[in-house]
Amino acid sequence: LALGWGSRMDTAWAPSPGGCELVQSIMDCTGRWLSSIPGNIRGDTEELFLDDNTIHVLDNASLLLYPQLWHLSLARNRLELIEPGAFLSSQGLEVLSLTDNLLFTNYSLTATALSALPALRMLDLAGNQLREDMVSVLVSNLSSLESLSVARNIIMRLDSSIFTNLTQLLELNLEKNYIFEIDNAFEGLQRLQRLNIAYNYLPCLVGFGLTQLRVLNVSNNVIEWFLTLESDDLFELEVLDLSHNRLLFFPVLPRQSKLHSLLLQDNRMSFYQRLPNGTSLANVTMQFLIVDGNSTNITMVRLWDELCHSNLSSLRFLDMSQNQVWGLPDNFLAQVPSLTHLKLNRNCLEAFHLSEEDSLAMLTELDLSQNQLVELGLKVGTRDILPNLQLFNLSTNRLQALPPGIFTQTRKITTLDLSRNQIGLCPRQGEAESLPCVDIRGVKTLTHLSLAGCGLQGMGGRPFQGTSLMHLDLSDNRQVLSGDLAWLQDLVLTLQVLSLRNTSLSSTTMDFSTLNSLLRLDLSGNSLAAFPTSLGTLRLRSLDLRDNCLRALPLDVMQVTLGRSLRELYLSRNPYNCCTLGWWDALQQAEGLRVPDGREVTCSHGSRALSPGALPEPVLQSCRWHSADLALLYLVLALPTCLTLLVAFVVVFLMLKEKLLKMVKTRCGVTSPY
């Protein structure tokens, strides 16, 4: 629950003679090691920021020079006392932040000082080691308050006496305390709209009846039950956050409400109409015993009918991820006709069925990832089932195929995640032709497709024909590049992002030169021993070469088309040669190029891994000697060869000298002394 600490600044800051920064009517003295309030230089200061100083006491004379003050912040000062007359000269104060101080030490005197502020609207007392009785005293006379934060204190129990006089309160923040019980603490707050009780120790919320509340955050507690009062009153509730609790059942919600966002992530929730072993609990009921003072009420609920009192017709966002849901009750989806986002990931679903009776015409995002799905059912009727679906996440399941014609029901789908399912794309080739597959051909709206870790093997045919894919993830498919790569031809004009991470790619496997629209390419985790020359003509903006076998990059890498367009380059975890780092120097001089993992890049020299930007002098000298040694080696190897040839020539000449002379004499007709 954020409190809106406002300001009226509209020009640049300028230093003031007192060491603070002053602009118009705003003075900022944050972090100046001040032990007292500085003098009001101009006399018209309206906002004063004194955070992160060492002010221990706000005495009666501290604010005498600030009659026009409406916003004061004293956060993180170790403030122990505000004297009773400290605010008498600042009756117009509206916003006061006292966060992270030590107000528990003299809270009764501080309460007297606060009671002199008739216009105070926002008060932040977070992080002051306050108990509930101290809070009650501090706010007892602040009837003008609209926003109050007592977060990060040591409040344990709330009752009707604590907030009695806060009749104008709109926002209340109680997060990160130790609250384990609430007893009619909010019934007198008739205007309260936003309530934050997150990060406490509440075991349940039973008999919820705050009809005027719009936002309720009770996340990160230990709540097992949430039951609303059985009433036909209209609840103004719009957002309910019950995430990160221990809910066992779907919450019993108001019969009439304006609820549009329901967050139930990370609970222990399930539905009990049908259990995984086939058991039916249709006739099983549960009794809730509610003890309130001397009265006792018993509420009976049928386990399979958890939604009996709940009206979900206005719900647009429902997050039930990370629970223990095996399946949804009959007609559950029919009760949420306005739903646009449904998250059921990280549950125990083995099957999920959709039909036109489910009324999901408004749904744009459906997340069924990280379940145990082996079946996705689709009952086709006269109407489209998911006509507005744009994002469909089915990753990390056990699917082998999707229902035929599913993409004729999802005419607006743009993003499909099938990663980590054992699926294949149609058309299959050869022996696998009869196996089930997923057919995305002709889905013109599809722009993002993830097939990571699907066990794809040599995609034949043209599985992407008729699509407009811009983003394709084929990573973690070790054999996807085996066989014919003609499937690339349908992606040439549209593909902008391609991931081939961990696909056994070698330097000669693939020609990238035809992918003229490509902007981001991930080749990490492969076996590249040399830089693919076909990348040189592309206009990539991001290239990932991590975890390969590269010894060096081309010296002219920054001179070709690729180098001029590249803005992001990942290079770490390659065995670069420390003695051939001319390419690294060229990268460092390139304008506009960023190497995010530059600090992780190392080169090898012997058995040592060194940073290429800070090679020790002995290593540099060794590299120079290595170059010189190579030249000397070539000379040493060449010289014996030349000498051997010369000696051989002389020996042959001497052995054949007489015959050669006779031959010359015979041919030339010249007399000889022999």
C-alpha positions in Angstrom: 0.0 0.0 0.0 1.8 3.1 -1.2 1.2 6.4 0.4 1.3 9.3 -2.1 3.9 11.7 -0.7 3.4 14.6 -3.1 5.4 17.7 -3.8 5.0 20.8 -5.9 8.5 21.0 -7.5 8.7 22.3 -11.0 12.2 23.8 -11.4 15.8 22.6 -10.9 17.4 22.4 -7.5 19.9 25.0 -6.4 22.2 25.1 -3.3 21.1 27.3 -0.4 23.3 29.1 2.1 22.4 26.7 4.8 23.8 23.6 3.0 20.4 22.4 1.9 19.0 22.5 -1.6 16.3 25.1 -2.1 13.9 25.6 -5.0 11.0 27.9 -4.7 9.1 26.8 -1.6 10.8 23.4 -1.2 13.9 22.7 0.9 15.7 19.4 0.7 18.1 18.7 3.6 18.4 14.9 3.1 21.6 13.3 4.4 23.2 16.5 5.8 24.1 15.1 9.2 21.9 17.7 10.8 21.1 17.4 14.5 18.4 20.1 14.5 16.0 21.8 12.1 17.9 24.5 10.0 16.7 28.1 9.8 14.0 29.0 7.2 16.2 31.1 4.9 13.4 32.6 2.8 10.5 32.3 5.2 8.0 30.8 2.7 9.1 27.1 2.8 6.1 24.8 2.2 7.9 21.4 1.9 10.8 20.3 4.1 12.7 17.1 3.6 15.0 16.1 6.5 15.5 12.4 5.8 18.7 10.5 6.8 19.9 13.0 9.4 20.6 12.7 13.2 17.7 14.7 14.7 16.8 13.0 18.0 14.3 15.6 19.4 11.9 17.9 17.6 11.6 20.6 20.3 8.9 23.3 20.6 11.0 25.9 18.8 12.0 23.7 15.8 9.3 24.8 13.4 8.6 28.4 14.6 10.1 29.7 11.3 7.9 27.5 9.1 4.4 28.8 9.4 3.5 27.8 5.8 4.7 24.2 6.0 2.3 21.6 4.6 4.7 18.7 4.0 7.4 17.5 6.5 9.5 14.4 6.2 11.8 13.2 9.0 12.4 9.6 8.0 15.4 7.7 9.4 16.6 10.2 12.0 16.5 8.0 15.2 13.9 10.5 16.4 12.8 9.7 20.0 10.6 12.7 21.0 8.4 15.3 19.5 7.7 17.9 22.2 4.0 18.8 22.7 4.3 22.3 21.2 6.4 21.5 18.2 3.6 21.9 15.6 1.8 24.8 17.1 3.3 27.2 14.5 2.6 24.8 11.6 -1.2 24.2 11.9 -1.4 23.7 8.1 0.7 20.6 8.0 -1.0 18.0 5.8 1.7 15.3 5.1 4.0 14.0 7.8 6.5 11.1 7.4 8.2 9.8 10.6 9.3 6.5 9.1 12.1 4.4 10.7 12.6 6.3 14.0 12.4 5.5 17.7 9.0 7.0 18.6 8.1 4.2 20.9 10.3 5.7 23.6 8.2 8.8 24.2 5.0 8.0 22.3 2.6 9.7 24.7 4.3 13.1 24.4 4.6 12.7 20.7 0.8 11.9 20.6 0.2 15.3 22.3 2.2 17.0 19.6 0.3 15.3 16.8 -3.0 16.2 18.2 -2.2 19.8 17.4 -2.5 19.2 13.7 -6.1 19.7 12.6 -5.3 19.5 8.9 -3.1 16.4 8.9 -4.2 14.0 6.0 -1.2 11.6 5.6 0.8 10.1 8.5 3.6 7.5 8.1 4.7 5.8 11.4 6.3 2.7 9.8 9.3 1.2 11.5 9.0 2.7 14.9 8.8 -0.4 17.1 5.2 0.5 18.1 2.8 -1.8 19.9 -1.0 -1.6 19.3 -1.6 0.3 22.5 1.0 2.9 21.4 -0.6 3.3 18.0 -4.0 3.8 19.6 -2.6 6.7 21.7 -0.7 8.3 18.8 -3.7 8.4 16.4 -6.5 8.9 19.0 -7.0 12.6 18.1 -6.3 12.6 14.4 -9.8 12.6 13.0 -8.7 14.4 9.8 -6.4 11.5 8.7 -7.1 10.0 5.3 -4.0 7.8 5.0 -2.1 6.0 7.8 0.8 3.7 7.6 2.0 1.7 10.7 3.8 -0.9 8.7 6.9 -2.7 10.1 6.1 -2.3 13.8 5.3 -4.9 16.5 1.5 -4.8 16.4 0.1 -8.2 17.4 -3.7 -7.8 18.0 -6.2 -5.3 16.7 -9.5 -4.5 18.4 -12.2 -1.9 18.1 -10.4 0.6 20.3 -7.4 1.3 18.1 -8.8 3.3 15.2 -11.9 4.6 16.9 -11.7 8.2 15.9 -10.3 7.8 12.3 -13.7 8.5 10.6 -12.1 10.0 7.5 -9.5 7.3 6.9 -9.3 6.0 3.3 -6.0 4.1 3.3 -4.5 1.9 6.1 -1.2 0.0 5.9 -0.5 -2.6 8.5 1.9 -4.8 6.6 4.9 -6.6 8.1 3.7 -6.6 11.7 2.9 -9.7 13.9 -0.9 -9.5 13.7 -2.6 -12.8 14.5 -6.0 -11.6 15.5 -8.5 -8.9 14.4 -11.6 -8.2 16.5 -13.9 -5.7 15.0 -11.0 -3.3 14.4 -12.3 -1.8 11.1 -16.0 -1.6 11.7 -15.9 2.1 12.6 -13.9 3.1 9.5 -16.9 3.7 7.3 -14.8 5.5 4.5 -11.9 3.0 4.4 -11.2 1.9 0.8 -7.7 0.4 0.8 -6.5 -2.0 3.5 -3.1 -3.7 3.5 -2.5 -6.5 6.1 0.1 -8.4 4.1 3.0 -10.2 5.8 1.4 -10.9 9.1 0.2 -14.1 10.9 -3.5 -14.1 10.4 -4.8 -17.7 10.4 -8.3 -17.0 8.9 -10.7 -14.3 7.8 -14.2 -15.3 8.8 -17.3 -13.1 8.6 -15.7 -10.5 6.2 -18.2 -7.6 6.0 -16.4 -4.4 5.0 -18.8 -3.5 2.2 -17.1 -0.1 1.5 -13.6 -1.6 1.0 -12.3 -1.5 -2.6 -8.8 -3.1 -2.2 -7.9 -5.7 0.4 -4.3 -7.2 0.5 -3.9 -10.0 3.0 -1.2 -11.8 1.1 1.7 -13.6 2.9 -0.2 -14.6 6.0 -1.1 -18.1 7.1 -4.8 -17.9 6.2 -6.6 -21.2 5.7 -10.2 -19.9 5.4 -11.8 -16.8 3.8 -15.5 -16.6 4.4 -17.7 -13.6 3.6 -20.8 -12.8 5.5 -23.9 -14.2 3.9 -25.5 -11.0 2.8 -27.2 -9.5 -0.2 -25.5 -6.1 0.4 -23.4 -4.8 -2.5 -19.7 -5.0 -1.7 -17.5 -2.4 -3.3 -14.5 -4.8 -3.3 -12.6 -4.6 -6.6 -9.2 -6.3 -5.7 -8.6 -9.1 -3.3 -5.1 -10.5 -2.8 -5.0 -13.8 -0.9 -1.7 -15.0 -2.4 1.0 -16.8 -0.5 -1.3 -18.2 2.3 -2.5 -21.6 3.2 -6.0 -21.6 1.7 -7.5 -25.0 1.6 -10.7 -24.0 -0.3 -11.7 -21.5 -2.9 -12.7 -18.3 -0.8 -16.4 -17.8 -0.2 -16.9 -14.4 -1.8 -19.8 -11.8 -1.6 -23.0 -12.6 -3.5 -22.8 -9.1 -5.0 -19.6 -7.3 -5.5 -17.5 -5.4 -8.1 -14.6 -7.8 -7.8 -12.4 -7.7 -10.9 -9.0 -9.0 -9.6 -8.7 -12.1 -7.4 -5.1 -13.3 -6.6 -4.9 -16.8 -5.0 -1.3 -17.7 -6.0 0.7 -20.1 -3.8 -1.9 -21.7 -1.5 -2.9 -25.2 -0.8 -6.3 -24.9 -2.6 -8.1 -27.5 -4.5 -11.7 -28.4 -5.5 -13.4 -31.5 -4.2 -16.2 -32.3 -6.5 -14.0 -35.0 -8.0 -10.8 -36.3 -6.6 -7.9 -37.7 -8.7 -8.7 -41.3 -7.6 -12.3 -41.0 -8.8 -13.8 -40.5 -5.4 -16.9 -38.2 -5.3 -17.6 -35.9 -2.4 -20.9 -34.7 -3.7 -22.8 -35.3 -0.4 -20.0 -34.4 2.0 -20.5 -31.2 4.0 -18.4 -29.2 6.4 -19.5 -27.2 9.4 -17.8 -23.9 10.4 -18.2 -23.1 14.1 -18.0 -19.3 14.5 -17.6 -18.1 18.1 -18.2 -14.4 18.7 -18.3 -13.5 22.3 -21.2 -15.4 23.9 -22.8 -16.2 20.6 -22.0 -19.2 18.4 -23.0 -19.6 14.8 -22.7 -22.7 12.7 -22.3 -22.4 8.9 -22.6 -25.5 6.8 -20.9 -25.7 3.3 -21.0 -28.5 0.8 -17.4 -29.2 -0.1 -18.2 -29.7 -3.8 -20.1 -26.5 -4.0 -17.5 -24.0 -2.9 -18.9 -21.3 -5.2 -22.4 -21.4 -3.7 -22.3 -17.9 -2.4 -19.8 -16.3 -4.7 -20.6 -14.0 -7.6 -17.7 -13.9 -10.1 -19.5 -12.3 -13.0 -17.4 -9.1 -12.9 -14.0 -10.9 -12.4 -11.4 -10.1 -15.1 -8.1 -11.3 -13.5 -8.0 -14.7 -11.7 -4.6 -16.1 -10.5 -4.9 -19.6 -9.0 -1.3 -20.6 -9.9 0.9 -22.7 -7.6 -1.9 -24.6 -5.8 -3.1 -28.2 -5.7 -5.9 -28.0 -8.3 -6.7 -31.3 -10.0 -9.7 -30.0 -12.0 -12.3 -27.3 -12.0 -15.9 -27.8 -10.8 -18.6 -28.1 -13.4 -19.6 -24.8 -14.9 -16.9 -23.0 -13.0 -15.7 -21.2 -16.2 -19.3 -20.3 -17.1 -19.5 -18.2 -14.0 -16.7 -15.9 -15.1 -17.9 -14.4 -18.4 -15.8 -11.2 -18.1 -12.5 -13.0 -17.4 -9.6 -11.7 -19.5 -6.6 -13.4 -17.7 -6.7 -16.9 -16.2 -3.5 -18.4 -14.5 -3.6 -22.0 -13.6 0.1 -22.8 -13.9 1.9 -24.9 -11.3 -1.0 -27.1 -10.4 -1.9 -30.8 -10.8 -4.1 -30.6 -13.8 -4.0 -33.8 -16.0 -6.8 -32.7 -18.3 -8.4 -29.4 -19.3 -11.6 -29.2 -21.3 -13.2 -26.2 -23.1 -16.6 -25.8 -24.7 -18.7 -23.0 -25.9 -20.8 -23.2 -22.7 -17.8 -21.9 -20.7 -18.4 -18.4 -22.0 -14.7 -17.3 -22.2 -15.3 -14.9 -25.0 -13.3 -12.1 -23.3 -10.3 -14.3 -22.3 -7.0 -12.9 -23.7 -4.4 -14.9 -21.6 -4.6 -18.5 -20.5 -1.7 -20.0 -18.6 -1.7 -23.8 -18.0 2.0 -24.3 -17.8 3.8 -26.5 -15.3 1.0 -29.0 -14.8 0.7 -32.7 -15.8 -1.6 -32.2 -18.8 -1.9 -35.1 -21.2 -5.2 -34.0 -22.7 -6.5 -30.7 -23.8 -10.1 -31.2 -24.8 -12.1 -28.9 -27.1 -15.8 -29.3 -27.7 -16.5 -27.4 -30.9 -20.0 -25.9 -31.4 -21.5 -23.1 -33.4 -19.5 -20.3 -31.7 -15.8 -19.8 -31.3 -14.6 -20.9 -27.9 -11.7 -18.5 -27.3 -12.2 -15.8 -29.9 -10.1 -13.2 -28.2 -7.3 -15.4 -26.8 -3.9 -13.8 -27.6 -1.4 -15.6 -25.2 -1.6 -19.4 -24.6 1.0 -21.0 -22.4 1.1 -24.8 -22.3 4.8 -25.2 -21.5 6.1 -28.0 -19.2 3.3 -30.5 -19.5 3.0 -34.0 -21.1 1.1 -33.0 -24.2 1.8 -34.8 -27.5 -0.7 -32.9 -29.6 -3.4 -30.2 -29.6 -7.0 -30.7 -30.6 -7.5 -30.5 -34.4 -8.8 -27.1 -35.4 -8.0 -25.4 -32.2 -6.5 -22.4 -34.0 -9.7 -21.8 -35.9 -11.3 -21.1 -32.5 -8.5 -18.7 -31.5 -8.5 -16.2 -34.3 -6.4 -13.6 -32.5 -3.7 -15.7 -31.0 -0.2 -14.1 -31.1 1.8 -16.0 -28.6 2.0 -19.8 -28.1 4.3 -21.5 -25.7 4.6 -25.3 -26.2 8.1 -25.7 -24.8 9.0 -28.8 -22.8 6.2 -31.0 -24.2 7.0 -34.0 -26.4 5.2 -32.7 -29.4 6.1 -32.6 -33.1 5.0 -30.2 -35.8 2.9 -31.1 -38.8 3.7 -32.3 -41.4 5.8 -35.1 -40.1 8.1 -37.0 -42.4 9.0 -40.6 -42.9 8.3 -43.1 -40.2 6.8 -40.5 -37.9 4.1 -39.5 -40.4 1.4 -41.3 -38.5 2.2 -39.8 -35.1 0.2 -37.0 -33.5 1.4 -33.5 -34.2 0.6 -29.8 -33.8 -0.4 -28.0 -36.9 0.2 -24.2 -36.9 0.2 -23.7 -40.7 -1.9 -20.8 -41.8 -2.2 -19.2 -38.4 -1.5 -15.7 -39.7 -1.8 -13.9 -36.3 0.8 -16.1 -34.6 4.0 -14.0 -34.0 5.7 -15.7 -31.0 6.3 -19.4 -30.8 8.3 -21.3 -28.2 9.3 -25.0 -28.9 12.2 -25.2 -26.5 13.0 -28.7 -25.2 10.3 -30.5 -27.3 12.6 -33.2 -28.6 12.2 -32.0 -32.2 14.1 -34.0 -34.8 14.8 -32.6 -38.3 11.7 -30.7 -39.1 10.6 -31.7 -42.6 8.1 -30.1 -45.0 7.1 -26.6 -44.3 5.6 -26.5 -40.7 5.6 -22.6 -40.6 4.0 -22.0 -43.9 1.4 -19.3 -43.8 2.5 -17.9 -40.4 4.0 -14.5 -39.6 6.4 -15.6 -36.9 8.7 -12.9 -35.5 10.0 -14.7 -32.5 10.9 -18.4 -32.6 12.6 -20.4 -29.8 14.0 -23.8 -30.8 16.5 -24.1 -28.0 17.3 -27.4 -26.2 16.4 -29.5 -29.3 19.6 -31.4 -30.0 18.5 -32.8 -33.4 16.3 -30.0 -34.7 18.9 -28.9 -37.2 19.5 -32.3 -38.6 18.2 -33.0 -42.1 16.7 -30.5 -44.5 16.5 -26.9 -43.4 14.1 -25.8 -46.1 11.6 -24.8 -43.3 13.6 -21.6 -42.9 12.3 -20.2 -46.2 8.9 -19.4 -44.8 10.5 -17.2 -42.0 12.8 -15.2 -44.2 10.6 -12.1 -44.4 9.3 -11.9 -40.8 11.6 -13.6 -38.3 13.3 -11.1 -36.0 14.3 -13.2 -32.9 15.7 -16.7 -33.2 17.0 -18.9 -30.4 19.1 -21.9 -31.3 20.7 -22.4 -27.9 21.9 -26.0 -27.2 20.9 -27.4 -30.6 24.3 -29.0 -31.5 25.0 -26.3 -34.0 28.4 -26.4 -35.6 30.1 -23.8 -37.8 29.0 -25.3 -41.1 25.5 -26.6 -40.1 23.4 -23.6 -41.1 23.5 -20.6 -43.5 22.0 -17.5 -41.9 22.5 -15.1 -44.8 18.9 -15.4 -46.0 17.4 -14.3 -42.7 17.5 -10.6 -43.6 15.0 -9.5 -40.9 16.8 -11.1 -38.0 17.6 -8.7 -35.1 18.4 -11.0 -32.2 20.1 -14.4 -32.4 21.0 -16.8 -29.6 23.7 -19.4 -30.6 24.9 -20.2 -27.0 25.6 -23.7 -25.7 26.7 -25.1 -29.0 29.9 -26.4 -30.6 30.9 -23.5 -32.7 34.7 -23.7 -33.2 34.7 -20.8 -35.7 32.6 -17.7 -36.2 29.9 -18.4 -38.8 30.8 -16.3 -41.8 27.2 -16.2 -43.0 26.4 -13.8 -40.0 28.5 -11.1 -41.6 25.8 -9.8 -43.9 23.0 -9.6 -41.2 21.9 -6.5 -39.4 21.7 -8.1 -35.9 21.3 -5.9 -32.8 22.0 -8.7 -30.4 24.1 -11.9 -30.7 24.8 -14.5 -28.0 27.9 -16.7 -28.5 28.3 -17.9 -25.0 29.3 -21.5 -24.2 30.9 -22.5 -27.5 34.4 -23.5 -28.6 35.5 -20.2 -30.1 39.2 -19.5 -30.0 38.9 -16.1 -31.6 36.6 -13.8 -33.6 37.5 -12.5 -37.0 39.7 -9.4 -36.9 37.3 -7.5 -39.2 34.1 -8.4 -37.3 33.4 -4.8 -36.6 34.0 -3.7 -40.2 31.3 -5.8 -41.9 27.5 -5.1 -41.9 27.1 -7.1 -38.7 29.6 -5.1 -36.7 28.0 -1.8 -37.7 24.5 -2.8 -36.6 25.5 -4.8 -33.5 24.6 -3.3 -30.1 24.8 -6.2 -27.7 27.2 -9.1 -27.8 27.5 -12.0 -25.3 30.9 -13.8 -25.4 31.7 -15.5 -22.1 32.6 -19.2 -21.5 34.6 -19.7 -24.7 38.3 -20.9 -24.7 39.8 -17.8 -26.4 43.5 -17.7 -27.1 45.2 -15.0 -25.0 47.8 -14.5 -27.8 45.3 -13.7 -30.5 43.2 -10.9 -29.0 43.2 -8.4 -31.7 39.5 -8.8 -32.2 38.9 -8.0 -28.5 40.7 -4.7 -28.8 38.6 -3.9 -31.9 35.4 -4.6 -29.8 36.5 -2.3 -27.1 37.0 0.6 -29.5 33.6 0.0 -31.2 31.1 2.8 -30.6 27.6 1.8 -29.4 28.5 -1.8 -28.7 27.9 -3.3 -25.3 29.3 -6.6 -24.0 27.1 -7.3 -20.9 29.1 -10.3 -19.8 32.5 -8.6 -20.5 33.7 -9.2 -17.0 33.1 -12.9 -17.3 35.1 -13.2 -20.6 38.4 -15.1 -20.1 41.2 -16.3 -22.4 43.4 -19.3 -22.0 47.2 -19.2 -21.6 48.5 -22.6 -20.8 46.4 -23.8 -17.9 45.5 -20.3 -16.7 42.2 -18.4 -17.4 42.9 -14.7 -17.6 40.9 -11.5 -18.3 41.7 -10.3 -21.8 41.5 -6.7 -20.7 44.3 -7.0 -18.1 46.9 -9.5 -19.2 50.0 -9.6 -17.0 53.2 -8.5 -18.6 54.8 -12.0 -18.4 51.9 -13.3 -20.4 52.2 -10.6 -23.0 56.0 -11.2 -23.3 55.3 -15.0 -23.6 52.9 -14.3 -26.4 55.5 -12.1 -28.2 58.2 -14.8 -27.8 55.6 -17.4 -29.0 55.2 -15.4 -32.2 59.0 -15.0 -32.6 59.5 -18.7 -31.8 57.2 -19.6 -34.6 59.2 -17.6 -37.1 62.4 -19.2 -35.8 60.8 -22.6 -35.9 59.8 -22.1 -39.5 63.4 -21.0 -40.3 64.9 -23.9 -38.5 62.7 -26.3 -40.3 63.3 -24.8 -43.7 67.1 -24.4 -43.5 68.0 -28.2 -43.2 65.7 -28.9 -46.0 67.4 -26.4 -48.2 70.9 -27.6 -47.3 69.8 -31.2 -47.9 68.6 -30.3 -51.3 71.8 -28.4 -52.1 74.0 -31.2 -51.0 72.0 -33.7 -53.0 72.3 -31.5 -56.0 76.1 -31.2 -55.7 76.5 -35.0 -55.3 74.3 -35.8 -58.3 76.2 -33.2 -60.3 79.6 -34.7 -59.4 78.4 -38.2 -60.1 77.1 -37.3 -63.5 79.7 -34.7 -64.4 81.5 -36.8 -67.1 78.4 -38.0 -68.8 77.0 -34.5 -68.9 80.2 -33.1 -70.5 80.2 -35.9 -73.1 76.6 -35.2 -73.9 77.3 -31.5 -74.3 80.3 -32.2 -76.5 78.3 -34.5 -78.7 75.5 -32.0 -79.1 77.7 -28.9 -79.6 80.5 -30.5 -81.7 83.4 -29.0 -79.7 86.7 -30.9 -79.2 87.5 -32.1 -75.8 90.9 -32.6 -74.1 89.7 -35.9 -72.6 
